[in-house]
Each structure stands twice: as structure tokens, then as C-alpha cells.
Amino acid sequence: MAKAGPDVEILEFAVAREVEAYHFFMALASRVTNPETRRAFEGFAKEELEHKAKLELEIMKMGRSVVVVEEEAPESKEDFMVSAEGPPLDMDYKDILKLGMEKEEASFRTYVNLLGNVDNEESREVLLAIAEEEVKHKLRFELEYNMLLKKE
């Protein structure tokens, strides 16, 4: 059994980040009127919960219990937005896409930075895989944003 220690704390931090990302995408989903766009954001939220599950599995492999973190919405959805004051309620789709790109870039950088602090190879592989998924999310936002700009 792998030794519990700093690696577990890093993975627990990552779990909390994934819960925040879940709330972020659900908040975005609640701000759009287009059903297809709403489903896309809800899909991103679901993927963040899948990342959370992968991280929790790594924690369990290290012999630690996983603390159950509620996925219920916080009192203020703005708590999970990139800027401190949160986006205005009248954000347009282009602004939402830009916000999504910023959030995914920040998540990618966080996972890359965490890699250097983890000794367990399996945990490193999980963090790297999640970093790759976060950059894919960012690219999907960028693609949609660029297509929107071409239509303007």
C-alpha cells in the first residue's frame, strides 16, 4: 500500500477544485437560454465529477478514506466564477465562452503545477490525464468562440 502523506493532501486539494469546477459549469448552464449550450455546460460539469471520482479512487488506493463533498449548489453561484466580483447577470454567450477558457486554462495550469509535488507515479498519471482533459475543454471553448467570431 502506498504511503499517505503530501500526495494525499494534493489529491484532496484537487478533489475540491473539481467540485468547484462542477459548480462553475452548472452556474454557466443556468445562465444560458439555448438548450444545446446548456447541455454542453452540464456535460462539462459531469466530466468534472468524473475527474473527482478518479482523484478519490487514487486517495482510496493510498489507504485513506474519502471525505464526501456535497455537490449541491452553493448559496451564491458567483462564488465559483473566475473574477472576484463574478460575471454580470447579462453576460452574452461570447463572454461566457471567454470565461470558460480562462477557467479551464487555470485548471490546466493548476494540475501541471501539482505534478511536480507528487511522488506516487499512479497519482502523477491521474493528474496528468486530468490536465490533458482540462486543456481539451479549453480547446472546445476556443473552437466555439472562434466559430462565433466568424459568424459576426
N, C-alpha and C positions, 0 to 999 in steps of 0.2 A: 504494500500500500504506500502511496506517495506521501511524503511529509507535508502536513498542513502548516501554513505559515503565511509569509508575504504573498505567495501566489494566490492563496485563498482570498486574502483581502483584496487583491487586484481583481479577481473574478467577481467578488461580491460588489465591488465598485462598478464593474461592467454590467452586472445584472441591473443595478439601479439606473444606469444610463439607458439600458434597453427599455425599462419601464417608462422612463421619461420620454423616450422616442415614441413609444406606443401612444402615450397621451398626446404628444405633439401631433402625430398624424391623425389621431381621432379628432383633435381640435380643428385641424385643417379640413377634415372631412365634413365637420359640422358647419364650416364657413362657406362651402360651395353649394351652388344650386344644381349644377349639372350632375345627373345621376352617375354618368360614366366616370367623371372626375372623382366624385365621392367614393365610388367603389375602388378606384385606383388608390386613393389615400387610405381607405380601410384595408386594402391589400398590403400596403406598406406597413400599416400598424400590425397586421397579422404576422408579417415577416419579422418585425421587431420582437414579438412574443416568441417566435421560433428561435431567434438568437438567444433570448433569455433562457429558454429551455436548454439549449446547448451548453450555455455557461453554467447553469445549475447542475447539469449532468457532470461536468468537469469538477465542480465543487464536491459532489457526492462521491466521485471516484477518489477524491483525496480524503475520504472518510469523515467529511463534515456534513452536518445537517444543513439543509437549505431553509433559510428563513422565508416564509411565504410573504411575498409582497403583493398587496392588493392591486388589481388592475382597474379598480374603479376610478372614475374621473375625479380629479381634484376639484376643490371649490372653484378655483379660478383657472380656466384653460390657458389663460395668458401666461401662467407660471412656466409653461413649457415652451415658450417661444424664444427665439434667439436673442432679441433685444430685451433689455430690462423692462421697458415700458410696454412691451408687447405690440403686436401689429394693430393698426386701426381696424375697426369692425368692417369698414368699407373697402378692404383690400380687393384689388382685382386679381384675376387669375394669374397674370404675369408676375405680380408681386408675390403671390403665394408660391409660384414656381421658384422665384429667386430665393425666397425664404427657405424652401425645401433644399435647394442647392447648398445654401450656407450651412444648414443643419447637418446634411449628410457629409459635407466636407469636414466639419468639426468632428463628427463621429469617426470618420476615417482616420483623421489625424490623432484622435484620442487612442484608438486601437493600435495604431502604428507606434505611438509613444509608449504604450503599455508593454508592447512586445519586449523591449529591452530590459524590463524589470521582472520578467517571468522566467523561472529556471526550468519548470516542468515542460518537456517537449510537447506532450499532448495538449497542454493548455496553450502553448505558443501557437500550435497549429489551429486550434479553435479560434483564437484571437485573430490570427492572420486570415482565416476563412471569413470571419465576420467583417474584418476590414475590407476584404475584397467585395463582399456583398454591399457594404455601405457605399463604396465607390461606384458600384453598378447602379445603386439608387440615384446617386448624384448624376450619373450619366443619363439616366432616364429622364430626370428633371431637365437637364440641359438640352436633351433632344426635343422634348416637348416645348421648352422655352424657345429654341431656335425655330421650330416649326411655326410657333405662334408669331414670331417676329417676321417670318417670311409672308405670313398672311396679311400683315399690317400694311 
